[in-house]
Amino acid sequence: MAILKKDLTALRKDFKALEKKMEKLLKAFETSAKPKKTAAAKSVKKTAAKKAPAKKAPATKKTGQVTATDQVLKIINRSKKGVDVPTLKKKTGFDDKKVRNIVFRAAKEGRIKKSGRGIYVAA
């Protein structure tokens, strides 16, 4: 029982110390989070409020600019047997998540299809 009481007392002290640190952090955050209003910020808000958002045309691809999806699809299209994600990662230099997202999106759009487990071929 004595050991448990000592442990609980020590924990209470730790919690109080943490509470003090949190209060200091909150005060520091509140003082730094207050936005300072300047003339430039006011004018930007006024001009932004006046303009009504126009409907945007669909994004068009600029010529000469190769996207990450284009790179991955080019590799898949060149392969007759199909390509897996580790091979795509090695050839493109992209990280795992980026390659998997590109492959998922392309498969969903019907640009590629699965020929086996983890093997992708041109559609």
N, C-alpha and C positions, 0 to 999 in steps of 0.2 A: 504494500500500500504506500509506503514511504517513497519508493522509487517512482511509482505512478504519479504521486503528487508533485515530485520534483520535475518530472517530465512535463506535466501539464503547466506548471509555473513557468518553465523555460519556454514552452510554446506560446504562452500568453505574452511574455516579454517580446518574443520574436514578432508576434502579430502586431503588437503596439508599435514596434520599430518600423515594420512594413507600412502600417497605417500612416505614420509620420512622413515616411518617404513618399507615399502616394499623394498626400496632401501637398507636399512641396512640388512634386511633379505636376499636379493639377494646376497649382498657382502659376507655375512657370509656363505651362501650356496656355492657360487663359490669357496671360499677359502677352505672349507671343502670337496668339491666334487672333487678336483684335486687329481687323484690317484698318490700315491707315488710308483715309480717303484723300485722293489727290484730284487735281483738276482734270488730269488725263483720264483717270478712271471714270469720273463723272461723264465726260464727253463721250467716252466709248459706250457707256450704258445708254445714253440718250440716242446715239446714232443706231445702236443695235435694236433699240425698241421701236424706232421709226420704220425700219425696213421690215416688210412682211416676208416671211420665208417663201421663196419661190420654189416651184416644183423642179426637182433636179432630174435631168435626163439620165438614163442608165450610164454607168461608168463605161468608158471605152478604153481599150488598151492602146497605149502609145506604141508606135512601131519602134523596133530596136530594143525594147525593154523586155527582158525575159523574166517571167515571174517564177516563183518557187514551184508552183503547180506545173508550169510548162516544163521546167527542168525534169521533174519527176515523171511526168507523162511521156516525155521524149525518151527517157531511159526504158520505161515500160514498153513503149511502142517498138523500140529497136529489138527487144528480146522476143524470141520465138517461143521459148519454153516457159517464160514468165520470170518474174523477179520477186524476191522477198524483201521485207523491210530492212534487215541488216545490210543487204547489198545496196539498197537505195541510200541508206545512211552513209555508207562508205563512199559511194560515187558522188553524192551531192554535198556531203559535209554538214548536212542538217542534223539537228538533234532528233531523238526518237519521237518525241511528241509531235513535232512539226511534220515529220514524214507520215506518221500514222493519221494525223488530221487530214493531210492532203489526200492520202489514199482513201480514207473513209468518204470524204467529200466527192472525190472523183467516182468512186463506186456508186454512191448514192445518185449522182447525176447520170450514171450509165456510161461514163467515158472509159472505164476499165471494168473488168470482172475477175472473180476469183476462179482459178483453175484447180486449186487444191488448198490445203490448209496453209494460209499465209503466203500463197503464191498468186501474183496478180499479172494478168495479161491484158492486152488492148482489147477493147470491145468491138 
